Amino acid sequence: MPAPRRRIIRTPAARPASSQRQSQRLEKLRSRLEKERAALTRWMSRLRRAFHSVERIQQSISRIERSLTASHKE
């Protein structure tokens, strides 16, 4: 009967490297998330201002149109 092959036992040295790699990746993702949230906040304030400007212009146009149709009827 042939002898069984010996199994090579290695120390788990690769795990801390992958753990460190993962923690670096998570840190990078967190910083990217923070940057993206800041950018979104800036764009939302711009969008809000633009939206209210459009609303004011639409209201002004509708008032002018109403006054034109009211004066046209007279």
C-alpha positions, 0 to 999 in steps of 0.5 A: 500500500503506498504511503499517503502524500504529506499535506503542506501546512502553511501559516495563515499569513495571507489573511491579515494582508487581505484584511488590511486591503479590505480596510483600505478599500472600505476607507477609500469607499467611505471618503468617496461617499463623503465627497459624493454626498457633498457634491449632491448637497451643492447640486441640490441647492443649485437645483432648488434655486433654479426650480424656484426661479422657474416657478416665479417666471411661470407665475409671472407669465400666467399673471401676464396672460390672465391680464391680457385675456381680461383686457382683451374681453373688455 
